[in-house]
Structures are given as C-alpha cells and as structure tokens.
Amino acid sequence: MYTIIGLGNPGSEYKNTRHNVAWILVDKAFSDIEFEKNKYVNSLVARANIGEGILFVKPETFMNDSGSVISLLQKQYEIDLEKLVVVQDDIDLPLGTIRISYDRGSGGHNGIKSIIEHYGGKNFIRVRVGVAITDEGGKLRKPDVMGNFSESESEALAILTPHFYKVIETIVVEGKEKAMNLYNQ
C-alpha cells in the first residue's frame, strides 16, 4: 500500500493558501474518498482502492512539524516507507507545474525538512506542485506561501486536478520511474 502525505496547515484560515495546495488537489482529485480524523496519528486519513491501495494522510500538525506523524503512521498502519509519497507546494515552480522527485533535499521547504528529520532520510517520493506566479513579462515571482490563491489561480488548479490524479495513479500503479519519465517534461 502506498502512503500519500499531503502537506498543509489545519484551520479554515489556511484552507485556500499556497501552502495548502496539496490538500486542495487531493480533495479535488479524489473527491470520492472520505477523510476521517485519526487522533492517534494526529491526521485526517482516507483510503482509496487504486493499484494495491492508497492511504491518504493530511497531518493536522502545522507544516513545520509534518514529519511527527511518520512514526505514528508506521505503528498504526505499518506503512511501507519505500512507498511513501509526499505532496508539497513548491515556490520555485510556476503555478500549474508538477514535478516528481526522489531522494532529494528539502529545497528550503520546512514541511519537507520535518519529514526528512523524522523519517531519518530523504529517499521518498515527492510530488512538487508549483505555486509561484508568472508575471506579464514571463518572470517568475515568489509569492507569500501563506497568501490565498486568487480566483483565476483557483481555476488553474481545477484544470490541473485531472493531471494530478494521473500523476498519483501512475506512481501507484506503474512506479515512480515511469511517472517521472511521463510527467517531468
């Protein structure tokens, strides 16, 4: 079974922020699954029957402490760390871009730093979702990750949703190498 951890911050005030793009896309792409609170792992969890199965996790810690759920997930669900996928926002990629990586550093992302620290390594799959703004001149601007998406940006995320679904499905069914070859163009 794959475990997909979507990084974000709990609370309605963060619901539409760039830092919560993972939660936004998981909720849209997998709208047929129902998350339930699991107090033991301090997360919202749901299952999906794709491939050998997926355990979706939305930690209810704040971003900087996202990794604290790893050991709890291992105890309760006996997760396979070789099949750990972390979905995150990436301020260095334009909005609407998805990149898959494996065995990479944090890139300065505090949620990823926490995962690496608690996981004890960096050999996990990352699905990085671009949240940066491209201005009229084509230059990439790094907005505040705690800022909300505009209406047009939210529409762009809605358009991205089926692509995000296919990325996750490919990782789970055909493996990370196939997904990277298909989608890291």
Protein Blocks (a to p, Z undefined) as FASTA:
>chain_A
ZZddddddedjklmmgmklmmmmmmmmmmmmbccdddfklopacddddehjbpaddddfb
dfklmmmmmmmmmmmnopafklcccddddfkbcehiacddehiaekopaklmmmmmmnop
abdcdddddfbdcdfkopacdddfkbccdfklmmmmmmmmmmmmmmmmmmmmnojklmmm
mmmZZ
